[in-house]
Every structure is written in C-alpha cells, then in structure tokens.
Amino acid sequence: MIDANLTRMYPELVESGGLLPAIRAAFAQHPTIEINGFGTGAHYAHLAAGSRSADVYIGAAQRIFLFGLCEESACQVQGETPEFDGLVGALTAWLLRHSSVTELVSAHPFCESHHRKTT
C-alpha cells in the first residue's frame, strides 16, 4: 500500500494498491512483458521484454514518475513526468513498439537520451 503522506499526490496508485499493481493493470493485455518489484510494490516497478527493460519510481517530495529505459542492461533513456498516462506511453513505445532512442525522445519530450554528446 502506498504511504499515507503520498495519497494526495498519487490517487490512481492508491486505487490500484501502489505503483506495481497500477503498472500491472496498465499492461495486463501484454503478457510478454515481465513485471516485478520489491517490498510492497508501492514505489517501484521493473518491467522487461526481451533485451529491453525499465525501472520506474515515484517521487516522495512531489508528484513525479521517474524512469530509466535500458537495452541489454545499458541505460539508454531517462525520463520524468507527473502523468501516469505519459509514463505508460513511454513504456509502451520502448517495450512493445521497440522505438529507437531518437523516436522515443521525439515523441515523449519528458524523456532524454542517457548518452549526451560532449564537446
């Protein structure tokens, strides 16, 4: 169950029982995605499909979904959004549609490539 002090920030997670159950519900029609967590699952979820994965956390001081998208265990994209639907959209693009990093960042402005160019 989600912490009492976070209930106002995350009402949709409270209804589901936490982040992990909310993510499982959002991807219930996609059994190829493996979804796990630890502890109560209220604040963290891990998703995996083939060589791609995602780690998702919620913020404690403000409403924010923080996530990292990896391919073959190397982080490719980081993102943060206050919108659960935006999070699900980015996860769908990465895990189900196999979007490239460029496509994902272009379609989801709250995402950025983890590998920044240096000058």
Backbone as XML, in Angstrom:
<?xml version="1.0"?>
<chain id="A" units="angstrom">
  <residue number="1" name="MET">
    <atom name="N" x="0.847" y="-1.181" z="0.000"/>
    <atom name="CA" x="0.000" y="0.000" z="0.000"/>
    <atom name="C" x="0.889" y="1.239" z="0.000"/>
  </residue>
  <residue number="2" name="ILE">
    <atom name="N" x="0.442" y="2.249" z="-0.671"/>
    <atom name="CA" x="1.190" y="3.497" z="-0.776"/>
    <atom name="C" x="1.157" y="4.234" z="0.568"/>
  </residue>
  <residue number="3" name="ASP">
    <atom name="N" x="2.248" y="4.914" z="0.895"/>
    <atom name="CA" x="2.347" y="5.643" z="2.155"/>
    <atom name="C" x="1.242" y="6.685" z="2.271"/>
  </residue>
  <residue number="4" name="ALA">
    <atom name="N" x="0.739" y="6.863" z="3.472"/>
    <atom name="CA" x="-0.361" y="7.797" z="3.711"/>
    <atom name="C" x="-0.017" y="9.219" z="3.288"/>
  </residue>
  <residue number="5" name="ASN">
    <atom name="N" x="1.232" y="9.642" z="3.461"/>
    <atom name="CA" x="1.599" y="11.012" z="3.097"/>
    <atom name="C" x="1.681" y="11.227" z="1.588"/>
  </residue>
  <residue number="6" name="LEU">
    <atom name="N" x="1.601" y="10.168" z="0.791"/>
    <atom name="CA" x="1.653" y="10.296" z="-0.657"/>
    <atom name="C" x="0.286" y="10.112" z="-1.319"/>
  </residue>
  <residue number="7" name="THR">
    <atom name="N" x="-0.742" y="9.824" z="-0.538"/>
    <atom name="CA" x="-2.040" y="9.506" z="-1.121"/>
    <atom name="C" x="-2.638" y="10.653" z="-1.927"/>
  </residue>
  <residue number="8" name="ARG">
    <atom name="N" x="-2.446" y="11.889" z="-1.504"/>
    <atom name="CA" x="-2.988" y="13.022" z="-2.259"/>
    <atom name="C" x="-2.277" y="13.218" z="-3.586"/>
  </residue>
  <residue number="9" name="MET">
    <atom name="N" x="-1.005" y="12.888" z="-3.659"/>
    <atom name="CA" x="-0.242" y="13.080" z="-4.884"/>
    <atom name="C" x="-0.508" y="11.993" z="-5.924"/>
  </residue>
  <residue number="10" name="TYR">
    <atom name="N" x="-0.855" y="10.804" z="-5.478"/>
    <atom name="CA" x="-0.991" y="9.661" z="-6.381"/>
    <atom name="C" x="-2.318" y="8.934" z="-6.197"/>
  </residue>
  <residue number="11" name="PRO">
    <atom name="N" x="-3.453" y="9.595" z="-6.444"/>
    <atom name="CA" x="-4.740" y="8.934" z="-6.199"/>
    <atom name="C" x="-4.953" y="7.678" z="-7.046"/>
  </residue>
  <residue number="12" name="GLU">
    <atom name="N" x="-4.465" y="7.671" z="-8.298"/>
    <atom name="CA" x="-4.646" y="6.490" z="-9.136"/>
    <atom name="C" x="-3.838" y="5.305" z="-8.628"/>
  </residue>
  <residue number="13" name="LEU">
    <atom name="N" x="-2.719" y="5.578" z="-7.973"/>
    <atom name="CA" x="-1.930" y="4.488" z="-7.401"/>
    <atom name="C" x="-2.584" y="3.953" z="-6.137"/>
  </residue>
  <residue number="14" name="VAL">
    <atom name="N" x="-3.193" y="4.841" z="-5.366"/>
    <atom name="CA" x="-3.903" y="4.416" z="-4.163"/>
    <atom name="C" x="-5.026" y="3.455" z="-4.552"/>
  </residue>
  <residue number="15" name="GLU">
    <atom name="N" x="-5.774" y="3.797" z="-5.610"/>
    <atom name="CA" x="-6.859" y="2.938" z="-6.076"/>
    <atom name="C" x="-6.362" y="1.559" z="-6.475"/>
  </residue>
  <residue number="16" name="SER">
    <atom name="N" x="-5.172" y="1.497" z="-7.070"/>
    <atom name="CA" x="-4.614" y="0.227" z="-7.543"/>
    <atom name="C" x="-3.869" y="-0.537" z="-6.465"/>
  </residue>
  <residue number="17" name="GLY">
    <atom name="N" x="-3.459" y="0.149" z="-5.400"/>
    <atom name="CA" x="-2.677" y="-0.501" z="-4.353"/>
    <atom name="C" x="-1.194" y="-0.216" z="-4.428"/>
  </residue>
  <residue number="18" name="GLY">
    <atom name="N" x="-0.793" y="0.703" z="-5.303"/>
    <atom name="CA" x="0.609" y="1.069" z="-5.422"/>
    <atom name="C" x="1.054" y="1.117" z="-6.868"/>
  </residue>
  <residue number="19" name="LEU">
    <atom name="N" x="2.307" y="1.476" z="-7.082"/>
    <atom name="CA" x="2.847" y="1.590" z="-8.432"/>
    <atom name="C" x="2.859" y="0.243" z="-9.151"/>
  </residue>
  <residue number="20" name="LEU">
    <atom name="N" x="3.358" y="-0.782" z="-8.513"/>
    <atom name="CA" x="3.463" y="-2.091" z="-9.154"/>
    <atom name="C" x="2.107" y="-2.606" z="-9.626"/>
  </residue>
  <residue number="21" name="PRO">
    <atom name="N" x="1.073" y="-2.614" z="-8.789"/>
    <atom name="CA" x="-0.232" y="-3.064" z="-9.285"/>
    <atom name="C" x="-0.800" y="-2.166" z="-10.400"/>
  </residue>
  <residue number="22" name="ALA">
    <atom name="N" x="-0.537" y="-0.868" z="-10.338"/>
    <atom name="CA" x="-1.020" y="0.039" z="-11.386"/>
    <atom name="C" x="-0.334" y="-0.264" z="-12.718"/>
  </residue>
  <residue number="23" name="ILE">
    <atom name="N" x="0.967" y="-0.522" z="-12.674"/>
    <atom name="CA" x="1.713" y="-0.887" z="-13.888"/>
    <atom name="C" x="1.213" y="-2.226" z="-14.415"/>
  </residue>
  <residue number="24" name="ARG">
    <atom name="N" x="1.010" y="-3.188" z="-13.529"/>
    <atom name="CA" x="0.487" y="-4.498" z="-13.970"/>
    <atom name="C" x="-0.869" y="-4.350" z="-14.642"/>
  </residue>
  <residue number="25" name="ALA">
    <atom name="N" x="-1.725" y="-3.505" z="-14.100"/>
    <atom name="CA" x="-3.047" y="-3.289" z="-14.701"/>
    <atom name="C" x="-2.920" y="-2.620" z="-16.069"/>
  </residue>
  <residue number="26" name="ALA">
    <atom name="N" x="-2.018" y="-1.656" z="-16.195"/>
    <atom name="CA" x="-1.844" y="-0.946" z="-17.454"/>
    <atom name="C" x="-1.344" y="-1.864" z="-18.571"/>
  </residue>
  <residue number="27" name="PHE">
    <atom name="N" x="-0.597" y="-2.905" z="-18.203"/>
    <atom name="CA" x="-0.027" y="-3.817" z="-19.195"/>
    <atom name="C" x="-0.634" y="-5.223" z="-19.121"/>
  </residue>
  <residue number="28" name="ALA">
    <atom name="N" x="-1.822" y="-5.317" z="-18.558"/>
    <atom name="CA" x="-2.475" y="-6.625" z="-18.386"/>
    <atom name="C" x="-2.700" y="-7.344" z="-19.711"/>
  </residue>
  <residue number="29" name="GLN">
    <atom name="N" x="-2.874" y="-6.616" z="-20.779"/>
    <atom name="CA" x="-3.116" y="-7.223" z="-22.091"/>
    <atom name="C" x="-1.826" y="-7.605" z="-22.822"/>
  </residue>
  <residue number="30" name="HIS">
    <atom name="N" x="-0.699" y="-7.449" z="-22.148"/>
    <atom name="CA" x="0.598" y="-7.720" z="-22.787"/>
    <atom name="C" x="1.411" y="-8.702" z="-21.942"/>
  </residue>
  <residue number="31" name="PRO">
    <atom name="N" x="1.091" y="-9.987" z="-22.014"/>
    <atom name="CA" x="1.772" y="-10.981" z="-21.168"/>
    <atom name="C" x="3.254" y="-11.182" z="-21.499"/>
  </residue>
  <residue number="32" name="THR">
    <atom name="N" x="3.724" y="-10.632" z="-22.618"/>
    <atom name="CA" x="5.143" y="-10.768" z="-22.951"/>
    <atom name="C" x="6.022" y="-9.862" z="-22.093"/>
  </residue>
  <residue number="33" name="ILE">
    <atom name="N" x="5.408" y="-8.908" z="-21.399"/>
    <atom name="CA" x="6.173" y="-8.017" z="-20.520"/>
    <atom name="C" x="6.197" y="-8.622" z="-19.123"/>
  </residue>
  <residue number="34" name="GLU">
    <atom name="N" x="7.398" y="-8.846" z="-18.613"/>
    <atom name="CA" x="7.585" y="-9.339" z="-17.243"/>
    <atom name="C" x="7.610" y="-8.126" z="-16.325"/>
  </residue>
  <residue number="35" name="ILE">
    <atom name="N" x="6.783" y="-8.157" z="-15.283"/>
    <atom name="CA" x="6.674" y="-7.014" z="-14.372"/>
    <atom name="C" x="6.907" y="-7.492" z="-12.947"/>
  </residue>
  <residue number="36" name="ASN">
    <atom name="N" x="7.881" y="-6.891" z="-12.283"/>
    <atom name="CA" x="8.241" y="-7.254" z="-10.913"/>
    <atom name="C" x="8.484" y="-6.002" z="-10.082"/>
  </residue>
  <residue number="37" name="GLY">
    <atom name="N" x="8.671" y="-6.209" z="-8.800"/>
    <atom name="CA" x="9.004" y="-5.130" z="-7.885"/>
    <atom name="C" x="9.652" y="-5.719" z="-6.656"/>
  </residue>
  <residue number="38" name="PHE">
    <atom name="N" x="9.747" y="-4.935" z="-5.623"/>
    <atom name="CA" x="10.215" y="-5.457" z="-4.349"/>
    <atom name="C" x="9.414" y="-4.803" z="-3.240"/>
  </residue>
  <residue number="39" name="GLY">
    <atom name="N" x="9.432" y="-5.429" z="-2.081"/>
    <atom name="CA" x="8.650" y="-4.912" z="-0.960"/>
    <atom name="C" x="7.174" y="-4.926" z="-1.293"/>
  </residue>
  <residue number="40" name="THR">
    <atom name="N" x="6.492" y="-3.858" z="-0.978"/>
    <atom name="CA" x="5.056" y="-3.776" z="-1.215"/>
    <atom name="C" x="4.720" y="-3.444" z="-2.665"/>
  </residue>
  <residue number="41" name="GLY">
    <atom name="N" x="5.682" y="-2.974" z="-3.433"/>
    <atom name="CA" x="5.417" y="-2.563" z="-4.809"/>
    <atom name="C" x="4.773" y="-1.193" z="-4.902"/>
  </residue>
  <residue number="42" name="ALA">
    <atom name="N" x="4.706" y="-0.496" z="-3.792"/>
    <atom name="CA" x="4.040" y="0.807" z="-3.780"/>
    <atom name="C" x="4.838" y="1.886" z="-4.510"/>
  </residue>
  <residue number="43" name="HIS">
    <atom name="N" x="6.172" y="1.771" z="-4.523"/>
    <atom name="CA" x="7.016" y="2.860" z="-5.006"/>
    <atom name="C" x="7.945" y="2.500" z="-6.162"/>
  </residue>
  <residue number="44" name="TYR">
    <atom name="N" x="7.989" y="1.233" z="-6.574"/>
    <atom name="CA" x="8.954" y="0.791" z="-7.584"/>
    <atom name="C" x="8.365" y="-0.330" z="-8.429"/>
  </residue>
  <residue number="45" name="ALA">
    <atom name="N" x="8.725" y="-0.313" z="-9.711"/>
    <atom name="CA" x="8.360" y="-1.413" z="-10.609"/>
    <atom name="C" x="9.481" y="-1.610" z="-11.620"/>
  </residue>
  <residue number="46" name="HIS">
    <atom name="N" x="9.698" y="-2.859" z="-11.984"/>
    <atom name="CA" x="10.672" y="-3.218" z="-13.017"/>
    <atom name="C" x="9.920" y="-3.963" z="-14.109"/>
  </residue>
  <residue number="47" name="LEU">
    <atom name="N" x="10.127" y="-3.546" z="-15.348"/>
    <atom name="CA" x="9.490" y="-4.181" z="-16.484"/>
    <atom name="C" x="10.580" y="-4.680" z="-17.419"/>
  </residue>
  <residue number="48" name="ALA">
    <atom name="N" x="10.332" y="-5.819" z="-18.080"/>
    <atom name="CA" x="11.306" y="-6.363" z="-19.019"/>
    <atom name="C" x="10.579" y="-7.065" z="-20.157"/>
  </residue>
  <residue number="49" name="ALA">
    <atom name="N" x="11.132" y="-6.901" z="-21.351"/>
    <atom name="CA" x="10.642" y="-7.589" z="-22.542"/>
    <atom name="C" x="11.840" y="-7.799" z="-23.457"/>
  </residue>
  <residue number="50" name="GLY">
    <atom name="N" x="12.255" y="-9.039" z="-23.598"/>
    <atom name="CA" x="13.432" y="-9.325" z="-24.416"/>
    <atom name="C" x="14.661" y="-8.661" z="-23.839"/>
  </residue>
  <residue number="51" name="SER">
    <atom name="N" x="15.386" y="-7.928" z="-24.672"/>
    <atom name="CA" x="16.624" y="-7.275" z="-24.229"/>
    <atom name="C" x="16.383" y="-5.889" z="-23.636"/>
  </residue>
  <residue number="52" name="ARG">
    <atom name="N" x="15.131" y="-5.477" z="-23.570"/>
    <atom name="CA" x="14.807" y="-4.145" z="-23.052"/>
    <atom name="C" x="14.162" y="-4.229" z="-21.676"/>
  </residue>
  <residue number="53" name="SER">
    <atom name="N" x="14.406" y="-3.194" z="-20.880"/>
    <atom name="CA" x="13.820" y="-3.155" z="-19.538"/>
    <atom name="C" x="13.579" y="-1.711" z="-19.119"/>
  </residue>
  <residue number="54" name="ALA">
    <atom name="N" x="12.870" y="-1.575" z="-18.008"/>
    <atom name="CA" x="12.581" y="-0.254" z="-17.452"/>
    <atom name="C" x="12.508" y="-0.356" z="-15.941"/>
  </residue>
  <residue number="55" name="ASP">
    <atom name="N" x="13.032" y="0.645" z="-15.258"/>
    <atom name="CA" x="12.902" y="0.798" z="-13.816"/>
    <atom name="C" x="12.101" y="2.061" z="-13.587"/>
  </residue>
  <residue number="56" name="VAL">
    <atom name="N" x="11.051" y="1.957" z="-12.764"/>
    <atom name="CA" x="10.155" y="3.077" z="-12.523"/>
    <atom name="C" x="10.036" y="3.326" z="-11.025"/>
  </residue>
  <residue number="57" name="TYR">
    <atom name="N" x="10.126" y="4.584" z="-10.626"/>
    <atom name="CA" x="9.995" y="5.004" z="-9.230"/>
    <atom name="C" x="9.008" y="6.163" z="-9.161"/>
  </residue>
  <residue number="58" name="ILE">
    <atom name="N" x="8.465" y="6.399" z="-7.971"/>
    <atom name="CA" x="7.672" y="7.606" z="-7.761"/>
    <atom name="C" x="8.434" y="8.528" z="-6.822"/>
  </residue>
  <residue number="59" name="GLY">
    <atom name="N" x="8.204" y="9.821" z="-6.981"/>
    <atom name="CA" x="8.838" y="10.818" z="-6.126"/>
    <atom name="C" x="8.101" y="10.946" z="-4.802"/>
  </residue>
  <residue number="60" name="ALA">
    <atom name="N" x="8.839" y="11.315" z="-3.767"/>
    <atom name="CA" x="8.248" y="11.476" z="-2.437"/>
    <atom name="C" x="7.936" y="12.935" z="-2.111"/>
  </residue>
  <residue number="61" name="ALA">
    <atom name="N" x="8.694" y="13.870" z="-2.668"/>
    <atom name="CA" x="8.506" y="15.287" z="-2.342"/>
    <atom name="C" x="7.532" y="15.977" z="-3.289"/>
  </residue>
  <residue number="62" name="GLN">
    <atom name="N" x="7.369" y="15.418" z="-4.484"/>
    <atom name="CA" x="6.444" y="15.970" z="-5.463"/>
    <atom name="C" x="5.934" y="14.835" z="-6.334"/>
  </residue>
  <residue number="63" name="ARG">
    <atom name="N" x="4.807" y="15.068" z="-6.994"/>
    <atom name="CA" x="4.251" y="14.052" z="-7.879"/>
    <atom name="C" x="5.129" y="13.962" z="-9.116"/>
  </residue>
  <residue number="64" name="ILE">
    <atom name="N" x="5.830" y="12.838" z="-9.246"/>
    <atom name="CA" x="6.689" y="12.623" z="-10.403"/>
    <atom name="C" x="6.944" y="11.124" z="-10.558"/>
  </residue>
  <residue number="65" name="PHE">
    <atom name="N" x="6.880" y="10.666" z="-11.786"/>
    <atom name="CA" x="7.258" y="9.300" z="-12.119"/>
    <atom name="C" x="8.627" y="9.384" z="-12.767"/>
  </residue>
  <residue number="66" name="LEU">
    <atom name="N" x="9.609" y="8.754" z="-12.169"/>
    <atom name="CA" x="10.985" y="8.760" z="-12.656"/>
    <atom name="C" x="11.274" y="7.385" z="-13.246"/>
  </residue>
  <residue number="67" name="PHE">
    <atom name="N" x="11.956" y="7.354" z="-14.391"/>
    <atom name="CA" x="12.216" y="6.055" z="-15.003"/>
    <atom name="C" x="13.477" y="6.060" z="-15.841"/>
  </residue>
  <residue number="68" name="GLY">
    <atom name="N" x="14.034" y="4.877" z="-15.977"/>
    <atom name="CA" x="15.177" y="4.641" z="-16.843"/>
    <atom name="C" x="14.838" y="3.489" z="-17.762"/>
  </residue>
  <residue number="69" name="LEU">
    <atom name="N" x="15.179" y="3.644" z="-19.039"/>
    <atom name="CA" x="14.908" y="2.618" z="-20.039"/>
    <atom name="C" x="16.230" y="2.059" z="-20.524"/>
  </residue>
  <residue number="70" name="CYS">
    <atom name="N" x="16.358" y="0.753" z="-20.445"/>
    <atom name="CA" x="17.629" y="0.094" z="-20.759"/>
    <atom name="C" x="17.485" y="-0.887" z="-21.910"/>
  </residue>
  <residue number="71" name="GLU">
    <atom name="N" x="18.600" y="-1.106" z="-22.591"/>
    <atom name="CA" x="18.689" y="-2.161" z="-23.598"/>
    <atom name="C" x="19.966" y="-2.914" z="-23.329"/>
  </residue>
  <residue number="72" name="GLU">
    <atom name="N" x="19.835" y="-4.237" z="-23.211"/>
    <atom name="CA" x="20.959" y="-5.102" z="-22.857"/>
    <atom name="C" x="21.692" y="-4.570" z="-21.629"/>
  </residue>
  <residue number="73" name="SER">
    <atom name="N" x="20.930" y="-4.199" z="-20.621"/>
    <atom name="CA" x="21.398" y="-3.729" z="-19.310"/>
    <atom name="C" x="22.099" y="-2.376" z="-19.323"/>
  </residue>
  <residue number="74" name="ALA">
    <atom name="N" x="22.098" y="-1.678" z="-20.444"/>
    <atom name="CA" x="22.716" y="-0.349" z="-20.519"/>
    <atom name="C" x="21.611" y="0.703" z="-20.630"/>
  </residue>
  <residue number="75" name="CYS">
    <atom name="N" x="21.634" y="1.676" z="-19.733"/>
    <atom name="CA" x="20.620" y="2.725" z="-19.738"/>
    <atom name="C" x="20.733" y="3.547" z="-21.018"/>
  </residue>
  <residue number="76" name="GLN">
    <atom name="N" x="19.607" y="3.697" z="-21.705"/>
    <atom name="CA" x="19.549" y="4.442" z="-22.956"/>
    <atom name="C" x="18.783" y="5.754" z="-22.824"/>
  </residue>
  <residue number="77" name="VAL">
    <atom name="N" x="17.742" y="5.744" z="-21.981"/>
    <atom name="CA" x="16.857" y="6.902" z="-21.851"/>
    <atom name="C" x="16.491" y="7.083" z="-20.386"/>
  </residue>
  <residue number="78" name="GLN">
    <atom name="N" x="16.409" y="8.335" z="-19.968"/>
    <atom name="CA" x="15.887" y="8.662" z="-18.646"/>
    <atom name="C" x="14.714" y="9.607" z="-18.844"/>
  </residue>
  <residue number="79" name="GLY">
    <atom name="N" x="13.746" y="9.517" z="-17.945"/>
    <atom name="CA" x="12.605" y="10.395" z="-18.076"/>
    <atom name="C" x="11.938" y="10.669" z="-16.750"/>
  </residue>
  <residue number="80" name="GLU">
    <atom name="N" x="11.140" y="11.716" z="-16.759"/>
    <atom name="CA" x="10.331" y="12.046" z="-15.584"/>
    <atom name="C" x="9.104" y="12.804" z="-16.056"/>
  </residue>
  <residue number="81" name="THR">
    <atom name="N" x="7.967" y="12.407" z="-15.512"/>
    <atom name="CA" x="6.703" y="13.035" z="-15.862"/>
    <atom name="C" x="5.748" y="12.959" z="-14.679"/>
  </residue>
  <residue number="82" name="PRO">
    <atom name="N" x="4.901" y="13.950" z="-14.505"/>
    <atom name="CA" x="3.903" y="13.867" z="-13.445"/>
    <atom name="C" x="2.680" y="13.051" z="-13.874"/>
  </residue>
  <residue number="83" name="GLU">
    <atom name="N" x="2.611" y="12.674" z="-15.150"/>
    <atom name="CA" x="1.437" y="11.994" z="-15.692"/>
    <atom name="C" x="1.650" y="10.485" z="-15.824"/>
  </residue>
  <residue number="84" name="PHE">
    <atom name="N" x="0.787" y="9.713" z="-15.177"/>
    <atom name="CA" x="0.862" y="8.262" z="-15.277"/>
    <atom name="C" x="0.660" y="7.807" z="-16.720"/>
  </residue>
  <residue number="85" name="ASP">
    <atom name="N" x="-0.279" y="8.419" z="-17.436"/>
    <atom name="CA" x="-0.524" y="8.039" z="-18.825"/>
    <atom name="C" x="0.692" y="8.315" z="-19.705"/>
  </residue>
  <residue number="86" name="GLY">
    <atom name="N" x="1.406" y="9.395" z="-19.436"/>
    <atom name="CA" x="2.634" y="9.681" z="-20.168"/>
    <atom name="C" x="3.692" y="8.616" z="-19.924"/>
  </residue>
  <residue number="87" name="LEU">
    <atom name="N" x="3.818" y="8.205" z="-18.666"/>
    <atom name="CA" x="4.736" y="7.128" z="-18.314"/>
    <atom name="C" x="4.391" y="5.867" z="-19.084"/>
  </residue>
  <residue number="88" name="VAL">
    <atom name="N" x="3.127" y="5.476" z="-19.053"/>
    <atom name="CA" x="2.687" y="4.261" z="-19.743"/>
    <atom name="C" x="2.951" y="4.370" z="-21.242"/>
  </residue>
  <residue number="89" name="GLY">
    <atom name="N" x="2.745" y="5.556" z="-21.817"/>
    <atom name="CA" x="3.025" y="5.758" z="-23.232"/>
    <atom name="C" x="4.488" y="5.540" z="-23.575"/>
  </residue>
  <residue number="90" name="ALA">
    <atom name="N" x="5.382" y="6.072" z="-22.753"/>
    <atom name="CA" x="6.817" y="5.894" z="-22.986"/>
    <atom name="C" x="7.221" y="4.434" z="-22.812"/>
  </residue>
  <residue number="91" name="LEU">
    <atom name="N" x="6.698" y="3.777" z="-21.788"/>
    <atom name="CA" x="6.999" y="2.359" z="-21.578"/>
    <atom name="C" x="6.496" y="1.507" z="-22.739"/>
  </residue>
  <residue number="92" name="THR">
    <atom name="N" x="5.311" y="1.832" z="-23.231"/>
    <atom name="CA" x="4.746" y="1.110" z="-24.372"/>
    <atom name="C" x="5.620" y="1.278" z="-25.607"/>
  </residue>
  <residue number="93" name="ALA">
    <atom name="N" x="6.044" y="2.507" z="-25.872"/>
    <atom name="CA" x="6.901" y="2.771" z="-27.028"/>
    <atom name="C" x="8.199" y="1.988" z="-26.935"/>
  </residue>
  <residue number="94" name="TRP">
    <atom name="N" x="8.786" y="1.937" z="-25.761"/>
    <atom name="CA" x="10.079" y="1.285" z="-25.577"/>
    <atom name="C" x="9.958" y="-0.240" z="-25.598"/>
  </residue>
  <residue number="95" name="LEU">
    <atom name="N" x="9.032" y="-0.773" z="-24.816"/>
    <atom name="CA" x="8.962" y="-2.227" z="-24.620"/>
    <atom name="C" x="8.138" y="-2.966" z="-25.667"/>
  </residue>
  <residue number="96" name="LEU">
    <atom name="N" x="7.100" y="-2.335" z="-26.185"/>
    <atom name="CA" x="6.226" y="-3.030" z="-27.128"/>
    <atom name="C" x="6.452" y="-2.633" z="-28.580"/>
  </residue>
  <residue number="97" name="ARG">
    <atom name="N" x="6.659" y="-1.353" z="-28.831"/>
    <atom name="CA" x="6.856" y="-0.900" z="-30.208"/>
    <atom name="C" x="8.332" y="-0.887" z="-30.607"/>
  </residue>
  <residue number="98" name="HIS">
    <atom name="N" x="9.214" y="-1.090" z="-29.641"/>
    <atom name="CA" x="10.668" y="-1.108" z="-29.878"/>
    <atom name="C" x="11.152" y="0.165" z="-30.557"/>
  </residue>
  <residue number="99" name="SER">
    <atom name="N" x="10.628" y="1.301" z="-30.112"/>
    <atom name="CA" x="11.050" y="2.595" z="-30.642"/>
    <atom name="C" x="12.539" y="2.794" z="-30.412"/>
  </residue>
  <residue number="100" name="SER">
    <atom name="N" x="13.177" y="3.487" z="-31.332"/>
    <atom name="CA" x="14.582" y="3.849" z="-31.137"/>
    <atom name="C" x="14.648" y="4.952" z="-30.085"/>
  </residue>
  <residue number="101" name="VAL">
    <atom name="N" x="15.834" y="5.234" z="-29.594"/>
    <atom name="CA" x="16.012" y="6.315" z="-28.624"/>
    <atom name="C" x="15.555" y="7.632" z="-29.237"/>
  </residue>
  <residue number="102" name="THR">
    <atom name="N" x="15.941" y="7.902" z="-30.467"/>
    <atom name="CA" x="15.568" y="9.140" z="-31.145"/>
    <atom name="C" x="14.052" y="9.260" z="-31.278"/>
  </residue>
  <residue number="103" name="GLU">
    <atom name="N" x="13.395" y="8.187" z="-31.694"/>
    <atom name="CA" x="11.929" y="8.198" z="-31.828"/>
    <atom name="C" x="11.259" y="8.435" z="-30.480"/>
  </residue>
  <residue number="104" name="LEU">
    <atom name="N" x="11.755" y="7.767" z="-29.453"/>
    <atom name="CA" x="11.157" y="7.883" z="-28.130"/>
    <atom name="C" x="11.280" y="9.302" z="-27.587"/>
  </residue>
  <residue number="105" name="VAL">
    <atom name="N" x="12.462" y="9.866" z="-27.672"/>
    <atom name="CA" x="12.699" y="11.221" z="-27.165"/>
    <atom name="C" x="11.887" y="12.239" z="-27.962"/>
  </residue>
  <residue number="106" name="SER">
    <atom name="N" x="11.766" y="12.028" z="-29.248"/>
    <atom name="CA" x="10.983" y="12.930" z="-30.084"/>
    <atom name="C" x="9.498" y="12.882" z="-29.733"/>
  </residue>
  <residue number="107" name="ALA">
    <atom name="N" x="8.974" y="11.699" z="-29.493"/>
    <atom name="CA" x="7.547" y="11.532" z="-29.198"/>
    <atom name="C" x="7.184" y="11.860" z="-27.758"/>
  </residue>
  <residue number="108" name="HIS">
    <atom name="N" x="8.162" y="11.779" z="-26.859"/>
    <atom name="CA" x="7.922" y="11.990" z="-25.429"/>
    <atom name="C" x="8.927" y="13.020" z="-24.908"/>
  </residue>
  <residue number="109" name="PRO">
    <atom name="N" x="8.571" y="14.303" z="-24.931"/>
    <atom name="CA" x="9.519" y="15.368" z="-24.584"/>
    <atom name="C" x="10.027" y="15.326" z="-23.138"/>
  </residue>
  <residue number="110" name="PHE">
    <atom name="N" x="9.415" y="14.528" z="-22.296"/>
    <atom name="CA" x="9.878" y="14.393" z="-20.917"/>
    <atom name="C" x="10.974" y="13.325" z="-20.795"/>
  </residue>
  <residue number="111" name="CYS">
    <atom name="N" x="11.393" y="12.781" z="-21.933"/>
    <atom name="CA" x="12.481" y="11.791" z="-21.969"/>
    <atom name="C" x="13.725" y="12.423" z="-22.583"/>
  </residue>
  <residue number="112" name="GLU">
    <atom name="N" x="14.882" y="11.927" z="-22.175"/>
    <atom name="CA" x="16.128" y="12.372" z="-22.793"/>
    <atom name="C" x="17.085" y="11.209" z="-22.890"/>
  </residue>
  <residue number="113" name="SER">
    <atom name="N" x="17.896" y="11.259" z="-23.926"/>
    <atom name="CA" x="18.897" y="10.229" z="-24.133"/>
    <atom name="C" x="19.865" y="10.236" z="-22.964"/>
  </residue>
  <residue number="114" name="HIS">
    <atom name="N" x="20.201" y="9.069" z="-22.498"/>
    <atom name="CA" x="21.140" y="8.960" z="-21.377"/>
    <atom name="C" x="22.561" y="9.277" z="-21.837"/>
  </residue>
  <residue number="115" name="HIS">
    <atom name="N" x="22.846" y="9.078" z="-23.098"/>
    <atom name="CA" x="24.192" y="9.310" z="-23.637"/>
    <atom name="C" x="24.241" y="10.667" z="-24.299"/>
  </residue>
  <residue number="116" name="ARG">
    <atom name="N" x="24.648" y="11.661" z="-23.530"/>
    <atom name="CA" x="24.755" y="13.021" z="-24.058"/>
    <atom name="C" x="26.097" y="13.188" z="-24.762"/>
  </residue>
  <residue number="117" name="LYS">
    <atom name="N" x="26.062" y="13.939" z="-25.831"/>
    <atom name="CA" x="27.299" y="14.243" z="-26.556"/>
    <atom name="C" x="28.088" y="15.272" z="-25.770"/>
  </residue>
  <residue number="118" name="THR">
    <atom name="N" x="29.391" y="15.119" z="-25.749"/>
    <atom name="CA" x="30.263" y="16.103" z="-25.111"/>
    <atom name="C" x="31.034" y="16.848" z="-26.175"/>
  </residue>
  <residue number="119" name="THR">
    <atom name="N" x="31.325" y="18.106" z="-25.922"/>
    <atom name="CA" x="32.062" y="18.903" z="-26.907"/>
    <atom name="C" x="33.433" y="19.248" z="-26.396"/>
  </residue>
</chain>
